[in-house]
């Protein structure tokens, strides 16, 4: 939306009676709504200057064009005036000086004069300045507000198909936990729409929690809770329709199946997937001893589930396997068990209680379902000290965040090493009943590929996930940095790093903000008060890079606060680092959230940049 379009909408919203005019009182109300704290006498002076019809016999009003003139005077940004004055000559910015600005301040080394002329043609409002190839202050402001000055380096976001030929273990993979839920883990609805939404957003690994259902049809829901149930068949149909709809390269989708079904409905699950997915279902085992690449598996569906061992008689149609990872989650043992009479032994029961006997006994697996598992066989983690032969490339370890954290804390370098050739999936604690998330960067820094989050919860950790997977074209696969693939002893928890390593000095000069709204939950609007904003900058990454700093508070100004403060950070591993800029309203009893933007450090542009919250 252009600024003039926004101003037009603002004018129309303030025009309560629809007469196409605003009087002084309506203007004052609009100023408060826009978080502009100006004395009435100042507003009245600017009002008179803009009102071409004002005389001693009337109170005056502003039509839209007059209001636009009034708004431009109110919104003059002193910080941009200072920048323009520093680089311009008199009242305009010549072509050569604009070229130098792009090269020296914006680090655009490959720009040409012809390119600069194109920008002037696009953003300069005055024809005479276009003819003379120069910017006025308004044209320069328009340029700074455009996508050309966005903080995101668009080249870093572009997809690179040539980088998609490495084994799956060499990528971070966009993954969802309990994909079927629209809300909390105990009482919310299950929906097929959440699968469509996750896949459209670039998710490449979704979860299906499968249980025996009525009429011989398997169902999906969160077991032993009050969540609603949906048909496995319906979910598979939606996945088939949406798996590659918004993924132009059609990179593979993995179905992480938590299987709680009996043999009959396991066979039904296999039949449904073969019927609906058809040739999309990957059933060819290359036996090359290493994982295939995303490129090799384009337009393929992978099944992650338990698999029968090779030592089982091939004529037998079922065999025993260990329980699903979620059933082994020992965090539930921290909860007090209710009276035995209240426990249910039915696998499709809605009772929100885990049955210890159900959780600990081995499961019987159908060969029909087992045979669909090729490259992503779920196994129990044998421990770091097991012999190398125990680890096979096609086996996936699943850990709750608690178990994964313990492994990283005790053997971080070993975790990184094993994740070079094997896949590991990390999922949220069973105790996150509200569907909150954990910090994914902790596990990405240890090389874990399938860090599964609750995508329905848009918290700061999902914002980190968004920042990670907007990289590489939004394919859902982001290549791991070399430090996780080449180093033999990389430890993300280390408190010091080799002295010969190049270090990034990241300086973020927080200059100003514009049009900051009142927090949604704030009562400021009711009292007509103005916000007191400040900016918090937080670095997420390896242990030594993690840091947080903030600006001072600007009192009573949400319209155009100026901080003009520099926050400095030292970053050892920018390829694993993210910066989160959050704007808060300071309050005597706390703070209220206004907005945020989270960006991969390697995707940040240098120079004067605008950040859209």
Beta strands, then each sheet from edge to edge (+ up, - down):
strand 1: 92-94
strand 2: 134-136
strand 3: 171-173
strand 4: 175-176
strand 5: 205-211
strand 6: 219-220
strand 7: 230-231
strand 8: 253-259
strand 9: 301-304
strand 10: 318-321
strand 11: 363-366
strand 12: 377-379
strand 13: 395-400
strand 14: 423-427
strand 15: 450-453
strand 16: 477-479
strand 17: 504-512
strand 18: 533-540
strand 19: 547-550
strand 20: 562-571
strand 21: 578-587
strand 22: 590-600
sheet 1: 1+ 2-
sheet 2: 3+ 16-
sheet 3: 4+ 15+ 14+ 13+ 12+
sheet 4: 7+ 6- 5+ 8+ 9+
sheet 5: 10+ 11-
sheet 6: 17+ 20-
sheet 7: 19+ 18- 21+ 22-
end
